[in-house]
Every structure is written in C-alpha cells, then in structure tokens.
Amino acid sequence: MTGTRRTQVCIIGGGPSGLLLSHLLDRSGIDSIVLERHSRAYVLGRIRAGVLEAGSVALLKEAGLGARLETESFLHRGTYLSAQNRGFRIDFQKLTGKSITVYGQTEVTQDLYAARDDAGGVIIEEAEGATLHDLQTEAPYVTYLKGGTEYRIDCDFVAGCDGFHGVSRRSIPARVLKEHERVYPFGWLGILSQTPPASDELIYANHARGFALCSMRNENLSRYYIQTPLDHPPERWSDDAFWDELRRRIPADVAEALVTGPSIEKSMAPLRSYVAEPMRWGRLFLVGDAAHIVPPTGAKGLNLAISDVYYLHRALAERYDGDAHGIETYAETALARVWKATRFSWWFTTTMHRFPDQTDFDQHIQEAELAYLEHSKAAQTAMAEQYVGLPY
C-alpha cells in the first residue's frame, strides 16, 4: 500500500449529496475527503431531475450556494394536473406559502464542485474498488485503487453517498439489512428538446393511454416524458411518434400550442420505490440513493438526499462538539421523512399512471380522485404541503 491519509469523515460518492455534505462539514470546521469512482466530466454529464423543494433551496442558499441558483432558476408557485385532456392548477404559494424551484441537478453539482474547489476541498476522482473496513470499530478505514495503486484513508466516520449501486449499502451484512421495494411495471420515455416549454409550470397528465409529464430546464430547453412499457427501447420511438403520443395525453389546449423539434437526448427510466434499513451501521451512514429510491413522479429523489445531508451534517457537527445523540438517532430521524416522501411518491404514481391490468373501473377511480382534488381545498393543501416539501 503506497499511501495512507487521515480525515475525520470519508465520503464515498462525489455526486450532489457527497459534495454538499463535504461542503457543510467544511463550514463547520470538519475535515473530509470525497472518493468518486468516475471523472468529474462523467458526473456533470448525467441528466437528472431539476425540481427543488423550498427547504432544499433554503439550505443551499444558507450554505452560500445561491448565486447562480438565484439568477438562473425558475420559481414555480404551482403545478397543473390533468385528466381526460383537461387540466387544473394547484396553487402551492396560496395553499402553503411556499413554492418549488426548477434548477437542474447538474447545475447544483456544478455549483458544489466550484465551492469545494474554492475551499480547497479534497475530491479524489476515478477512485476504483473502494472497500470499507472495521465499520463497527472506532477506527474505520477505506481502501481504494487509483492508477493501479492501492491507497488507504483512516477516518472517524464513513458517509455512503454512492447511490443505489454503490459499495456502501452492500457493506452492511445481509443479516442486518432490511430492504423494502416496489417495482412499477412501466417506465418513462423522456426526451430533451431545444424548444420553449409547453407551460410556465409542470403539467402532470393522467390519461387512459398512460401518464405524461411536461417539464423544462430553461426557457428554451424542455423535458417531456410519456409512460411506456419497460420493454420499449428509446430507439423504438421516433421523434414524431413521441410528439404524437404526448399530444394525445396532455390537455387539449396545450397540445394544440405545443412547439416540437428534434430530440437532443432520449432515454428510458424505470420506476421503483425502495427503502433500506438501517441507514446507520456502526460508523457508516447511508445518504440519498444509497438508502432509498423513489419514482420521479413526486420529484423527491434529490430532495431526500439533501434532507439526509442536513440531518447527518448536523449530527456530526454535534458529535464533534461532544453530543452523540444526533448520530445515534440519525437513521430514525432520516427514515421518518423518507417514508413520508415514499408514501407521497407512491400515491402520486398510482394516481397518475395506467397499470397493465387496469380496468375501466380503475381508470374512473383515478379520474374521480383527480376531480375531488380539483375541487377540494383540503385535498389540494395536503398535496401541496408534500410536493413543496415537508419540514426537516
């Protein structure tokens, strides 16, 4: 082994959750090293959702990450839902006093990289084969390979921010780990196009042919999705076929005014709900997708990762001040919010999508649910509170 380094917190994963945790720890005077198995260009090249809850925006701004967010994001005070090609609006601002912000995850990650670079943060890219050791002791350590040479990092704690396929969750013994999962029998076919958005706010559409979503990245970059079977590869869908199907599912007035164009990216996303317990094992803490996955319908994935980071950063800061209560209760605290968001994402997904065995009765039930939501302030408030984000 060539070299050994020492840090207080070793963070596995250099996506937004790992970088944000490193940034917040640094602001609290806590040293960290981030290990990322991919290059920075690869991380920044991933296309991800861009809906931030009110609490996520507040935390990013409080952490000094609000400059571009303030000038380049889009504030949405509500959203549109539709059924049978007719839409209605839910006013988040009026119902809750809060809004959501459209700002791409790639942009958040770029801001975080810049902040860590400015602060001299240590991010080790293309670190392969990370292995976690002695997690049940007071002296855990992590080994990894870079350029064919093995290195070691000694630390006090390990934060697993390495996503669903990462090593962190797999480091918890199978006899300890409990996994809860629901896999949905359809996916989202999504395209990115250099066209003006169909609406000033997101449109979620229920239709007997399947779900559709009209979203955006900026005023000249739009993101659209339609529900399709999982065995439909993106190549099966021409741009014209996609646009024709989207028009069939969204409100008629929006479909008539829709501006179309060539896709610049086309992909298929499977949908699942997944929660792993516990989120803490010894000196290892799971964060974000390493511990939970939600379908994108409720836009909760990145936001749950940010709330996990909030809880873990606060717990570690308290621990280094002599109070261990936060790290002892991190898993229970984070999971309480995770399960509420998982329930909301499940409800929104089952309400808006067409299931393979769905009958006309089931379709009428979905439409009745949306009709009730349209005319009930109480139902709209419950949805709005969860969409803009429950408090930490």
C-alpha positions as CSV (number, residue, x, y, z in Angstrom):
1,M,0.0,0.0,0.0
2,T,1.6,3.3,-1.2
3,G,0.0,6.0,1.0
4,T,-2.3,6.5,4.0
5,R,-4.2,9.6,4.7
6,R,-6.2,10.7,7.7
7,T,-9.5,12.6,7.7
8,Q,-12.5,13.0,10.0
9,V,-15.2,11.9,7.5
10,C,-14.5,9.8,4.4
11,I,-17.3,10.4,1.9
12,I,-18.0,7.7,-0.7
13,G,-19.5,9.3,-3.8
14,G,-19.0,12.7,-5.4
15,G,-22.5,13.4,-6.6
16,P,-24.6,16.2,-5.1
17,S,-25.2,14.6,-1.8
18,G,-21.5,13.8,-1.2
19,L,-20.3,17.2,-2.3
20,L,-23.0,19.0,-0.2
21,L,-22.1,17.0,2.9
22,S,-18.4,17.8,2.4
23,H,-19.2,21.5,1.9
24,L,-21.4,21.7,5.0
25,L,-18.8,19.8,7.1
26,D,-16.1,22.2,6.0
27,R,-18.2,25.2,7.0
28,S,-18.5,23.5,10.5
29,G,-14.7,23.0,10.7
30,I,-14.8,19.3,10.0
31,D,-12.4,17.7,7.6
32,S,-13.5,15.3,4.8
33,I,-12.2,13.5,1.8
34,V,-14.6,12.6,-1.1
35,L,-14.0,9.5,-3.2
36,E,-15.7,9.3,-6.6
37,R,-15.2,6.4,-8.9
38,H,-16.0,8.4,-12.1
39,S,-14.4,11.5,-13.6
40,R,-15.8,15.0,-12.9
41,A,-16.9,15.2,-16.6
42,Y,-18.9,12.0,-16.2
43,V,-20.6,13.2,-13.1
44,L,-21.5,16.5,-14.7
45,G,-22.7,14.7,-17.8
46,R,-25.5,12.8,-16.1
47,I,-29.0,14.1,-16.9
48,R,-31.1,14.3,-13.7
49,A,-34.3,15.9,-12.4
50,G,-34.3,19.6,-11.5
51,V,-37.2,20.3,-9.1
52,L,-36.0,21.6,-5.7
53,E,-38.2,21.8,-2.6
54,A,-38.4,25.0,-0.6
55,G,-36.3,23.5,2.2
56,S,-33.6,22.4,-0.3
57,V,-33.4,25.9,-1.8
58,A,-33.2,27.4,1.7
59,L,-30.4,25.1,2.7
60,L,-28.4,25.7,-0.5
61,K,-28.7,29.4,-0.1
62,E,-27.8,29.3,3.6
63,A,-24.7,27.3,2.6
64,G,-23.5,30.0,0.3
65,L,-24.6,28.2,-2.9
66,G,-27.3,30.6,-4.0
67,A,-25.6,32.9,-6.6
68,R,-26.4,31.0,-9.8
69,L,-29.5,29.5,-8.2
70,E,-30.9,32.9,-7.6
71,T,-30.4,34.2,-11.1
72,E,-30.8,31.1,-13.4
73,S,-33.6,29.1,-11.7
74,F,-37.3,29.3,-12.3
75,L,-39.7,29.7,-9.4
76,H,-42.9,27.7,-9.7
77,R,-45.7,28.7,-7.4
78,G,-47.9,25.8,-8.5
79,T,-48.4,22.9,-10.9
80,Y,-51.0,21.6,-13.3
81,L,-52.7,18.3,-13.2
82,S,-55.0,16.9,-15.9
83,A,-57.3,14.0,-16.7
84,Q,-59.3,13.3,-19.9
85,N,-57.2,16.1,-21.7
86,R,-58.4,18.8,-19.3
87,G,-56.2,20.4,-16.7
88,F,-56.5,22.4,-13.5
89,R,-53.9,24.2,-11.4
90,I,-52.9,23.7,-7.7
91,D,-51.5,26.9,-6.2
92,F,-48.7,26.0,-3.9
93,Q,-48.0,29.6,-2.9
94,K,-51.6,30.3,-1.9
95,L,-52.1,27.0,-0.1
96,T,-48.8,26.7,1.8
97,G,-46.9,30.0,1.4
98,K,-44.1,28.1,-0.4
99,S,-43.0,27.3,-3.9
100,I,-40.7,24.9,-5.7
101,T,-37.7,25.8,-7.9
102,V,-36.7,24.4,-11.2
103,Y,-32.9,24.2,-11.3
104,G,-31.1,21.2,-12.8
105,Q,-29.3,18.7,-10.6
106,T,-26.3,19.1,-12.9
107,E,-26.3,22.8,-12.1
108,V,-26.4,22.1,-8.4
109,T,-23.5,19.7,-8.8
110,Q,-21.5,22.2,-10.8
111,D,-22.1,24.8,-8.0
112,L,-20.9,22.3,-5.4
113,Y,-17.8,21.4,-7.3
114,A,-16.9,25.1,-7.6
115,A,-17.5,25.7,-3.9
116,R,-15.3,22.7,-3.0
117,D,-12.6,23.9,-5.3
118,D,-12.6,27.4,-3.9
119,A,-12.3,25.9,-0.4
120,G,-9.5,23.6,-1.3
121,G,-11.7,20.5,-0.7
122,V,-10.2,17.1,-1.4
123,I,-12.1,15.2,-4.1
124,I,-10.3,12.1,-5.4
125,E,-11.8,11.2,-8.8
126,E,-11.6,7.8,-10.6
127,A,-11.1,6.1,-7.3
128,E,-11.9,2.5,-8.1
129,G,-12.7,-0.5,-5.9
130,A,-13.5,1.4,-2.7
131,T,-13.7,-1.0,0.2
132,L,-14.9,-0.2,3.7
133,H,-13.2,-1.7,6.7
134,D,-13.8,-2.0,10.5
135,L,-17.1,-0.1,10.4
136,Q,-18.1,-1.4,13.8
137,T,-15.0,-0.1,15.5
138,E,-13.8,3.4,16.5
139,A,-11.2,3.3,13.8
140,P,-12.8,2.6,10.4
141,Y,-10.8,3.0,7.2
142,V,-11.4,2.9,3.5
143,T,-9.1,1.5,0.8
144,Y,-9.3,2.2,-2.9
145,L,-7.3,1.9,-6.1
146,K,-6.2,4.7,-8.4
147,G,-3.9,4.2,-11.3
148,G,-3.4,0.6,-10.3
149,T,-2.1,1.6,-6.8
150,E,-3.9,0.9,-3.6
151,Y,-4.4,3.7,-1.1
152,R,-5.9,3.9,2.4
153,I,-7.9,6.6,4.2
154,D,-8.2,6.4,8.0
155,C,-11.2,8.3,9.4
156,D,-13.7,8.6,12.3
157,F,-16.8,8.1,10.2
158,V,-17.8,6.9,6.7
159,A,-20.7,8.6,4.7
160,G,-22.1,6.4,2.0
161,C,-23.3,8.8,-0.7
162,D,-22.6,6.5,-3.6
163,G,-26.0,5.8,-5.0
164,F,-28.1,2.6,-5.4
165,H,-25.3,0.6,-7.0
166,G,-22.5,1.7,-4.7
167,V,-20.5,-0.2,-2.2
168,S,-21.7,1.5,1.0
169,R,-25.1,-0.3,1.4
170,R,-23.5,-3.6,0.4
171,S,-21.1,-3.2,3.3
172,I,-23.9,-3.8,5.8
173,P,-24.3,-7.5,6.4
174,A,-27.3,-9.2,4.8
175,R,-28.5,-10.4,8.2
176,V,-28.8,-6.8,9.3
177,L,-30.0,-5.1,6.2
178,K,-33.8,-4.9,5.5
179,E,-34.9,-3.9,2.0
180,H,-38.4,-2.8,1.1
181,E,-39.2,-2.5,-2.6
182,R,-42.0,-2.0,-5.1
183,V,-41.0,-2.1,-8.8
184,Y,-43.5,-0.5,-11.1
185,P,-44.4,-2.3,-14.4
186,F,-43.7,0.6,-16.7
187,G,-41.1,3.2,-17.4
188,W,-40.8,6.8,-18.5
189,L,-39.5,7.5,-22.0
190,G,-38.0,11.0,-21.8
191,I,-36.7,13.4,-24.4
192,L,-34.9,16.7,-24.2
193,S,-35.5,19.3,-26.9
194,Q,-34.4,22.8,-27.6
195,T,-37.9,24.1,-27.7
196,P,-39.9,26.5,-25.4
197,P,-41.7,24.7,-22.6
198,A,-45.3,23.8,-23.1
199,S,-46.3,25.7,-20.0
200,D,-45.0,28.1,-17.4
201,E,-45.3,25.3,-14.8
202,L,-45.1,21.5,-14.8
203,I,-48.1,19.5,-16.2
204,Y,-48.8,16.0,-14.9
205,A,-51.3,14.2,-17.1
206,N,-53.4,11.2,-16.4
207,H,-54.8,9.5,-19.5
208,A,-56.3,6.2,-20.4
209,R,-53.3,5.7,-22.8
210,G,-50.8,6.4,-19.9
211,F,-49.1,9.1,-18.0
212,A,-47.3,12.1,-19.5
213,L,-45.3,15.0,-18.0
214,C,-44.4,18.3,-19.5
215,S,-41.3,19.8,-17.8
216,M,-38.5,22.2,-18.6
217,R,-34.8,23.0,-17.9
218,N,-35.0,26.6,-19.0
219,E,-36.9,28.9,-21.3
220,N,-35.5,27.2,-24.5
221,L,-34.9,23.7,-23.2
222,S,-37.8,21.4,-22.5
223,R,-38.1,17.9,-20.9
224,Y,-41.0,15.7,-21.8
225,Y,-42.0,12.2,-20.6
226,I,-44.5,9.6,-21.6
227,Q,-45.3,6.3,-19.8
228,T,-44.3,3.3,-21.9
229,P,-43.8,-0.5,-21.3
230,L,-40.4,-1.3,-19.9
231,D,-39.5,-3.4,-23.0
232,H,-39.8,-0.4,-25.3
233,P,-36.3,0.8,-26.0
234,P,-35.9,4.5,-26.8
235,E,-34.9,3.6,-30.4
236,R,-38.3,2.2,-31.0
237,W,-39.8,5.7,-30.7
238,S,-39.1,8.2,-33.5
239,D,-39.4,11.9,-32.5
240,D,-42.6,12.2,-34.5
241,A,-44.1,9.2,-32.8
242,F,-43.2,10.6,-29.4
243,W,-44.7,14.0,-30.1
244,D,-47.9,12.5,-31.5
245,E,-48.3,10.3,-28.3
246,L,-47.6,13.2,-26.0
247,R,-50.3,15.3,-27.7
248,R,-52.9,12.6,-27.2
249,R,-52.3,12.6,-23.4
250,I,-51.9,16.2,-22.3
251,P,-54.6,18.9,-22.1
252,A,-56.1,19.7,-25.5
253,D,-55.2,23.4,-25.4
254,V,-51.6,22.7,-24.5
255,A,-51.3,20.0,-27.2
256,E,-52.6,22.4,-29.8
257,A,-49.9,25.0,-28.9
258,L,-47.1,22.6,-28.4
259,V,-43.8,23.5,-30.1
260,T,-41.9,20.4,-31.2
261,G,-38.4,19.9,-32.5
262,P,-35.6,17.3,-32.8
263,S,-34.7,15.5,-29.6
264,I,-31.2,16.1,-28.3
265,E,-31.4,13.3,-25.7
266,K,-33.7,10.3,-25.4
267,S,-33.7,7.8,-22.6
268,M,-35.8,5.3,-20.7
269,A,-36.2,5.4,-16.9
270,P,-37.6,2.5,-14.9
271,L,-39.7,3.4,-11.8
272,R,-39.3,1.8,-8.3
273,S,-39.8,2.6,-4.7
274,Y,-37.0,1.3,-2.4
275,V,-36.0,1.8,1.2
276,A,-33.1,0.2,3.0
277,E,-32.9,0.0,6.8
278,P,-30.9,0.8,8.8
279,M,-29.4,3.9,7.4
280,R,-26.6,3.7,10.0
281,W,-24.4,0.7,10.8
282,G,-21.6,1.3,13.2
283,R,-19.5,4.2,11.9
284,L,-21.2,4.0,8.4
285,F,-24.1,6.3,7.5
286,L,-26.1,5.9,4.3
287,V,-27.3,9.0,2.4
288,G,-29.6,9.6,-0.5
289,D,-29.9,6.9,-3.2
290,A,-27.6,4.6,-1.3
291,A,-30.6,4.1,1.1
292,H,-33.7,4.9,-0.8
293,I,-35.1,5.4,-4.3
294,V,-38.4,7.0,-5.2
295,P,-40.2,7.2,-8.6
296,P,-39.6,10.5,-10.2
297,T,-43.3,11.4,-10.2
298,G,-43.1,13.3,-6.9
299,A,-39.6,14.8,-7.6
300,K,-38.3,13.7,-4.3
301,G,-35.0,11.9,-5.1
302,L,-32.5,14.8,-4.8
303,N,-34.6,16.5,-2.2
304,L,-34.5,13.4,0.1
305,A,-30.7,13.3,-0.4
306,I,-30.5,16.9,0.7
307,S,-32.5,16.3,3.8
308,D,-30.4,13.3,4.7
309,V,-27.3,15.5,4.3
310,Y,-28.9,18.1,6.6
311,Y,-29.6,15.6,9.3
312,L,-26.1,13.9,9.0
313,H,-24.2,17.2,8.9
314,R,-26.0,18.5,12.0
315,A,-25.4,15.2,13.8
316,L,-21.7,15.1,13.0
317,A,-21.2,18.7,14.0
318,E,-22.9,18.0,17.3
319,R,-20.8,14.9,17.8
320,Y,-17.5,16.9,17.4
321,D,-18.9,19.3,20.0
322,G,-19.4,16.4,22.4
323,D,-23.0,15.4,21.8
324,A,-23.5,12.0,20.2
325,H,-27.3,12.0,20.3
326,G,-27.7,13.1,16.7
327,I,-25.6,10.3,15.2
328,E,-27.3,7.7,17.5
329,T,-30.7,8.8,16.1
330,Y,-29.7,9.7,12.5
331,A,-31.3,6.6,10.9
332,E,-34.6,7.0,12.7
333,T,-34.8,10.8,12.0
334,A,-34.0,10.5,8.3
335,L,-36.2,7.4,7.8
336,A,-39.2,9.2,9.2
337,R,-39.0,11.8,6.5
338,V,-38.0,9.2,3.8
339,W,-41.1,7.1,4.4
340,K,-43.5,10.1,4.2
341,A,-41.9,11.1,0.9
342,T,-42.0,7.5,-0.3
343,R,-45.7,7.3,0.5
344,F,-46.4,10.6,-1.4
345,S,-44.4,9.4,-4.4
346,W,-46.3,6.1,-4.4
347,W,-49.7,7.8,-4.1
348,F,-48.9,10.3,-7.0
349,T,-47.5,7.5,-9.1
350,T,-50.5,5.2,-8.7
351,T,-52.9,8.0,-9.2
352,M,-51.4,9.3,-12.4
353,H,-50.3,6.1,-14.3
354,R,-52.0,3.4,-16.3
355,F,-51.2,-0.1,-14.9
356,P,-51.1,-3.1,-17.2
357,D,-54.0,-4.9,-15.6
358,Q,-56.0,-1.7,-15.1
359,T,-59.8,-1.8,-15.9
360,D,-62.2,0.9,-16.8
361,F,-63.3,0.9,-13.2
362,D,-59.7,1.6,-12.1
363,Q,-59.5,4.5,-14.6
364,H,-62.7,6.0,-13.4
365,I,-61.4,5.8,-9.8
366,Q,-58.3,7.7,-10.8
367,E,-60.3,10.3,-12.6
368,A,-62.6,10.7,-9.6
369,E,-59.6,11.1,-7.3
370,L,-58.4,14.0,-9.5
371,A,-61.9,15.5,-9.8
372,Y,-62.0,15.5,-6.0
373,L,-58.6,17.1,-5.8
374,E,-59.6,19.8,-8.3
375,H,-62.5,21.0,-6.1
376,S,-61.3,20.3,-2.5
377,K,-59.1,22.9,-0.9
378,A,-58.2,20.4,1.9
379,A,-57.0,17.8,-0.6
380,Q,-55.1,20.3,-2.6
381,T,-53.4,21.6,0.6
382,A,-52.4,18.1,1.6
383,M,-50.8,17.5,-1.8
384,A,-49.2,21.0,-1.9
385,E,-47.6,20.5,1.5
386,Q,-46.0,17.3,0.4
387,Y,-44.9,18.5,-3.0
388,V,-43.2,21.7,-1.8
389,G,-41.5,19.6,0.9
390,L,-42.3,18.6,4.5
391,P,-40.2,20.4,7.1
392,Y,-36.9,18.9,8.2
